[in-house]
Amino acid sequence: MDNLHLNSEETENMRACFSKLSYVINRLDGIVDKTLTKELKDVMEIMNNSYKRVFELEESSEEENYEILDKISGKFNFKSVWSTGIQGKNLNDKFPENITTLSYYGMSEKVEMSNKEYVTYLDLWKAADKLIARGEDSDHIFIEDFNKNKEGDFELRTGS
């Protein structure tokens, strides 16, 4: 399995498991037999060594993604931060829904298609950035999602 790859949620879950296991082992220390505690520590070490490469790959992939997003943000002078989970290298992929307008707190922005065939995630970022800039809310600049409402329109969801 030379090409084992975990998505960001799986990576975080594994990290949380290691942390929790370490916590449980430390709590058991002095309560249970020392040989059992040592066995658990040995298992923890084997697991850490086994997943070390995966975590390193995930971290380097994450750093690469941030670099791509920073370059795009700089190129378009964005005031917002892309935080949807869609990787920077995939911003030119087709958004899976038909969308022409994006709304945000009573404002709307036409989504311009850069390739004339379909709307990309980058097209959505451009529209979202314009809405965020017009909204003058300097705290909620993190683009988290595009939610379809009951009427079938899309609303921008941001965070801080």
N, C-alpha and C positions, 0 to 999 in steps of 0.2 A: 504494500500500500504506500508507494512512494508519493502519491499525489493526494493524500488525504487532505480535505479542505472542509473547514467548518464555517458556516455563515456567522455573522457577528453575534446573533442571539445564542447560537450553540456554543460559541467561544465563551461568552459571558456566563452561560449556564455551567460550563466546565470549570471556569474559574471560581464560580460560587460554590460548586461541589467541593473543590479542593480546599477552599477556605473553610467551609462547614466541617469537612472531615478533619482538618487540622484542629479546629475548635473542639470537636468531640474528643479527639485523641488527647488533647491537653486537659480536658475536663476529666477524662478517665484516669489520667496519670495519678497514681497514688491510691486510687479507689479499687482498681482491678489488678490482677497479677501483672508484674512487670514484664513477663514474657509476652503476654497478650498485647500490652502497650507497645512493646518493641516490634512485634509482628505487624501491628497496624501502622507504625511509623515506617517500617520497611515497605509495606504495600503502598503507602503514600509516596515514598521516594521513587518506587518503580513507576507509579502513575505519572508523577511529575516529570521524570526523565522521558517517559514515552510520549508525553504531550508537549514537551518543551519545544520541539521543532515546529509543531502545529501552531503553538502560540507565537513563536517567532515569525512564522510566515504570515499569520494573521496581522501581527503588529506592523510588519513591513508593508503589507497590502493596505492597511489602514493609513499609514503614513503616505504611501503613493497616492491614495485616493484624496487625502487632504491637499497634497501638492497640486493635483489636477484641478480640484475645486478652487483652490487659491488662484491658479492661473486664469481660469475662466472668470472668476469674480473680478480679478484685476483687469482683464481684457474688456469686460463690459461695464466696469466701474460700478458693480453692484453694491448696494448698501445692506442687502440681506445676506443671510447665510443659508446655504442649502443643507438641510438636515433631515431628509426624507428616508434615507436608507438606500436610495437609488445611487449607485456608484457614479463617480465623476466620468469614468470611461463610458458609461451608458447613457449619458445625457442626450445623445442624439437618437436614442431609441424612440420608437413610437409610443405615445401615451395610449393606453388601451381603450380609451373612450373617445367619443366624438365630443370635442369641446371647442366652443368659439369664444366664450366669455367667462371670465373669472371674477368672482365677487369677494369683497372683503369689507365688513362693517359698513354696508350701505353704498359702497363704491363699486364700480365695475371697470374692467379693463378688457379690451378685445385681445384675444390671443392670436398673434400673428404667426402664420406658419412659415418657417424658414425654408422649407423645401417644397412647398406648394402641394404636397401629397398628403401629409398628415402632421399632426401636432407632436412635437418632441417634448421631452422633459425640459430641455433648455428653453424652448418657447414658453413653457409654463413658468420657468424661473424668471424670464424677462418680464412677463406680465405681472407676476407676483411681486417682483422688485419694484415695479412702478407703483403698485397699490400700496406697498409698505412705505415707500418714500412719500406718497401723497397723504398717508395716514398720520404721519409725523409721530409715530410711537417708536421711540428709539430703543425701547426695552424688548419688544416682541418682533425681532428681526429674523428669527430662525424659522425657515419654511419647513413645516413638518408634514403636511398632507394637503390633499385636494379632495374634499368631501362632496359627494353628490347629494343634494337635498331632495325633498319630496317632489319638487317641480322639475327635477332633472338638471338643474343648474349646478355649477361647481362653485364651492366656497373654499377660499384659502384658509388653512389653519396654521397659526404661527405659535411660537413659544419663545421663552426668554432664557 
